[in-house]
């Protein structure tokens, strides 16, 4: 690989990494915001003596997200990611 091409590809790599870092910051903010709202929901459910875990609601969320997903994220991976997010939120509501 020539020096000029290598320099350009290194610059492109750095730029893409900056983009990823910015997206990660946004994701972190949104995940914390989601958890804060989930904690409020947990308090309401406790007051109403409702179960924290609602599999029907979680299935609805996964179906809705899958319908909106335009890729390249695969359905299987989308489900894994959001099941983990919901599990973390649910666990936080219990403790």
Secondary structure, 3 states (H helix, E strand, C coil): CCHHHHHHHHHHHHHHHHHHHHHHHHHHHHHHHHHHHHHHHHHHHHHCCCCCCCHHHHHHHHHHHHHHCCCCCCHHHHHHHHHHHHHHHHHHHHC
